[in-house]
C-alpha cells in the first residue's frame, strides 16, 4: 500500500521532485579513452586536414606587383618573390614595413632586416610600404597597402606569404582590396614544416595551433565586424 504524501498539495505549484540518472566515472573514463584512441588512429587524416585549411589556394598569375608578407621577417618569402619576379610574373616588389613608435617612417631595424634579405635573395629593387602597427594588425596593414596601391594605380598583386599564414593573408587582402578593384593572387611558401609533418615538433604544433586560432578570429570576427569600422581602431601591441 502506497504511503500517502505528507507534502501539502499547494507546494506543487512551487516545487517538484525529479529523478536524475548520472554517468559513472568508469563510463566517463571509457569515453575519454575511446576519443583519444579514435583521434590517434585517424591522426594521419585530420592533422593534414587542419594544416591544409591554413594554406591558400595557389593562384599565381601575371600581376602588376608582388607583395611580400613581412610581418614576421622570413627569408624564404623574399627568395620565392625573387623567383616569381625572375619568372616574369611581376615587375614590382612591395615590402610592407611597420612604422616606428610615434612616427610614420619605417622602423630602422625592420627596414634594415628587409634590405639585408632582399640583397641576399637577389630580388632586385624593392618598394617599401610603411604600415601601422594597429590592432587588428593584418587588417590595418592591408588598408595602408591599399592606399599605396591606389596611388600607384596597381590593379593586381601576388601575395607571397608563409605557408600556414597564407590563407589568412589571402582572405584579409582580398576582402580589403575588393573596394579598390585590386585582384589578389596567392603564393604560399613552405618553411621547415609542411602539412604532413607539422606534428613532429612542439614548435610546429604551436605554429599551426596559433595560426588556426588567428584564422578563425579574422574569419568570424574581424572581417564580418571590423572590415568597415565606424571609427578608428584602438592602437595596441600584438
Secondary structure, DSSP 4 states (H G I P E B T S, - for coil): -PPPP-S-GGGGGT----------HHHHHHHHHHHHHHHHHTHHHHHHHHHHTTSPPP-----SEEEE--SS--HHHHHHHHHHHHTTS-SEEEEEEEBPTT-SSBPHHHHHHHHHHHHHHT----EEEEE---SSHHHHHHHHHHHHHHHHT--EEEEEEEGGGHHHHHHHHHHHHGGGT-EEEEEEE--S--TTTGGGSHHHHHHHHHHHHHHHHIIIIIHHHHTT-SSPPPP---
